[in-house]
Amino acid sequence: MVKKADLPKHIIDTAFALAAERGWRDLSLAEIAEAAKVPLSSLYPLFPSKQAIIRGFADQVDAAVMAEEDPERGEAPAHDRLFDVLMRRFEAMQPQREAIGAILQDQMRDPLSLFCGLSRFKRSMAAMLEIAGFSTSGLRGVIRVEGISAVYLATLRVWLRDESADMAKTMASLDKQLRRIDGLASRMAGRMAGRGEGQAA
């Protein structure tokens, strides 16, 4: 018998195991409840849809990254802080890599589900920035969320195929993507400074 406090995680784990085995698109809540050995009446108030199960998993991953927060990391360079936070996210997701790949593959064929999950994804990316010590307020915050989202998605594609025990390919890709963003930000800052000097003259 699963304890009530452990029920959400048990349901998520069961759903992801089924996704890895059978795919996600045609999986029903009733099948997930049956595999989890819980009544649908107990599952439904927690997760009224499969999208809610994905959101629940995202909440677990966010919490796992936050649980490893170290105040001393705040003194590290921006690149290192972002690298550390995003790698902790990939490490937290690693046990469910196969299921995540299956879910993403099916969701790519369902634009509505993909769109519905977009706001939750951006919320996670904002949380990663805040953990790394970056504000997500205002226009600058929106730009930061868009930038880190692009970095994360580019690295995610590598992570899904990374069979190495130490995620070496994922780390190399993440480092490359972050340095690319750093370079772009530096060039944009240089152009803005140049325009300012031109206007002052």
C-alpha positions in Angstrom: 0.0 0.0 0.0 1.4 3.4 -1.1 1.4 6.1 1.6 -0.7 9.1 0.8 2.3 11.4 0.9 4.2 9.2 -1.6 1.3 8.8 -4.0 2.0 11.7 -6.4 5.6 10.4 -6.9 4.4 6.8 -7.3 1.9 7.8 -10.0 4.4 9.9 -11.8 7.0 7.1 -11.7 4.4 4.6 -13.0 3.3 6.9 -15.8 6.8 7.5 -16.9 7.6 3.8 -16.8 4.6 3.2 -19.1 5.7 6.0 -21.4 9.1 4.5 -21.8 7.6 1.1 -22.6 4.6 2.0 -24.7 4.7 5.7 -25.6 2.7 8.6 -24.2 0.1 9.6 -26.8 -2.4 6.7 -26.4 -1.8 6.1 -22.7 -5.0 6.8 -20.6 -5.3 7.9 -17.0 -7.2 4.6 -16.3 -4.3 2.6 -17.5 -1.9 4.6 -15.4 -4.1 4.1 -12.3 -4.3 0.3 -13.0 -0.5 0.0 -13.4 0.0 2.1 -10.2 -2.5 -0.1 -8.4 -4.5 2.9 -7.2 -8.2 3.7 -7.9 -8.8 6.2 -10.6 -10.8 8.1 -8.0 -7.5 8.6 -6.0 -5.4 9.5 -9.1 -7.8 12.0 -10.7 -7.9 14.6 -7.9 -4.1 14.7 -8.0 -3.6 14.5 -11.8 -6.8 15.2 -13.8 -4.8 14.9 -17.1 -1.6 13.5 -18.4 -0.4 17.1 -18.8 -0.8 17.5 -15.1 1.4 14.5 -14.6 4.1 16.2 -16.7 3.7 19.3 -14.7 4.0 17.3 -11.5 7.3 15.8 -12.7 8.6 19.3 -13.6 7.7 20.4 -10.0 9.7 17.4 -8.7 12.7 18.3 -10.8 12.6 22.0 -9.9 12.5 21.0 -6.2 15.4 18.6 -6.6 17.6 21.4 -8.1 16.5 23.9 -5.4 17.3 21.3 -2.7 21.0 21.4 -3.8 21.3 25.1 -3.6 24.6 26.3 -2.2 24.9 30.0 -1.2 28.7 29.9 -1.9 28.0 29.3 -5.6 26.8 32.9 -5.8 30.4 34.1 -5.9 31.2 32.0 -9.0 31.2 33.6 -12.6 27.8 33.7 -14.3 28.7 31.0 -16.8 29.7 28.6 -14.0 26.5 29.3 -12.0 24.3 28.6 -15.0 26.2 25.5 -16.0 26.0 24.1 -12.5 22.3 24.7 -12.2 21.3 23.3 -15.6 23.6 20.2 -15.1 21.9 19.6 -11.8 18.6 19.7 -13.7 19.8 17.1 -16.2 21.1 14.9 -13.4 17.7 15.0 -11.6 16.0 14.0 -14.9 18.5 11.3 -15.8 16.6 8.3 -14.3 13.6 9.2 -16.6 15.6 10.0 -19.7 14.0 7.3 -21.8 10.5 8.2 -20.8 11.2 11.9 -21.4 12.4 11.1 -24.9 9.2 9.1 -25.6 6.9 11.8 -24.2 8.7 14.6 -26.2 8.5 12.5 -29.3 4.7 12.0 -28.9 4.1 15.7 -27.9 5.9 16.9 -31.1 3.0 15.3 -33.0 0.5 17.1 -30.8 1.0 20.9 -31.1 -1.8 21.7 -28.6 -0.1 19.6 -25.8 3.2 21.2 -26.7 1.7 24.7 -26.5 0.0 23.9 -23.2 3.3 22.8 -21.6 5.2 25.9 -22.8 4.2 28.2 -19.9 5.2 25.5 -17.4 8.5 25.1 -19.1 9.2 28.8 -19.1 8.4 28.8 -15.3 11.0 26.1 -14.8 13.6 28.1 -16.8 12.8 31.2 -14.8 13.3 29.2 -11.6 16.7 28.0 -12.8 17.8 31.6 -13.5 16.7 32.7 -10.0 18.6 29.8 -8.4 21.7 30.9 -10.4 21.3 34.4 -9.0 19.7 36.2 -12.0 16.6 38.3 -11.7 13.7 37.4 -14.1 11.8 40.7 -13.6 11.0 43.1 -16.4 12.1 43.1 -20.0 15.6 42.0 -19.2 14.2 39.0 -17.2 12.0 38.0 -20.2 15.1 38.1 -22.5 17.1 36.0 -20.0 14.3 33.4 -19.8 14.2 33.2 -23.6 18.0 32.9 -23.8 18.3 30.2 -21.2 15.4 28.3 -22.7 17.2 28.2 -26.1 20.4 27.0 -24.3 18.5 24.3 -22.4 16.5 23.0 -25.5 19.7 22.8 -27.6 21.4 20.8 -24.8 18.4 18.7 -24.2 18.6 17.2 -27.7 22.2 16.1 -26.9 21.3 14.8 -23.5 18.5 12.6 -24.9 21.2 10.8 -27.0 24.0 10.9 -24.4 24.8 7.3 -23.4 28.0 8.2 -21.4 28.0 7.5 -17.7 29.3 11.0 -16.8 27.1 12.9 -19.4 30.3 14.2 -21.0 28.6 15.1 -24.3 25.8 16.9 -22.4 28.3 18.9 -20.4 30.3 19.8 -23.6 27.1 20.9 -25.4 25.9 23.0 -22.4 29.3 24.7 -22.1 29.3 25.5 -25.8 25.8 26.9 -25.8 26.4 29.1 -22.7 29.6 30.5 -24.3 27.6 31.2 -27.4 25.1 33.2 -25.4 27.9 35.0 -23.5 29.5 36.0 -26.8 26.2 37.2 -28.2 25.5 39.2 -25.1 28.9 40.8 -25.2 28.5 41.8 -28.9 25.1 43.3 -28.2 26.5 45.3 -25.2 29.3 46.5 -27.4 26.9 47.7 -30.1 24.7 49.5 -27.6 27.7 51.2 -26.1 28.9 52.2 -29.6 25.5 53.8 -30.3 25.5 55.6 -27.0 28.9 57.1 -27.8 27.8 58.1 -31.3 24.7 59.9 -29.9 26.8 61.7 -27.3 29.2 62.9 -30.0 
